[in-house]
């Protein structure tokens, strides 16, 4: 934006005191359940409610394109919708597990071929490719850069 003249360079340096790079939630699968439990514990409407095993699996399988905010909102909604003390998969309102992208829970990276195939199928439209892969556009940009895939 500075190069394009849309953001003042001096303001950038004033605001950029400390830079903390935190990978998106899709790349930090080990953080999903502790964060989910924290959001339930922190929500007075969720008092005494816990996640079922199926709900935990669904949370781990979801791509979280909306990052931590999406997780927090999903759990707030689930706490309101759950009828008993246990929050089930249906309460989460997440897409069916079959529709989820093939991203390993262990944090394995999408490979170059998968990303290139998605870009080809979508005609190079990054927003559509990111959605198909279950990533945010920003996460796709980072992967393209890391893998050295040129954008047209």
Secondary structure, 3 states (H helix, E strand, C coil): CCCCCCCCHHHHHHHCCCCCCCCCHHHCHHHHHHHHHHHHHCCHHHCCCEECHHHHHHHHHCCCCCHHHHHHHHHHHHHHHCCCCEECHHHHCCCCHHHCCCCCCCCCCCCHHHHHHHHHHCCCCHHHHHHHHCCCHHHHHHHHHHHCCCCC
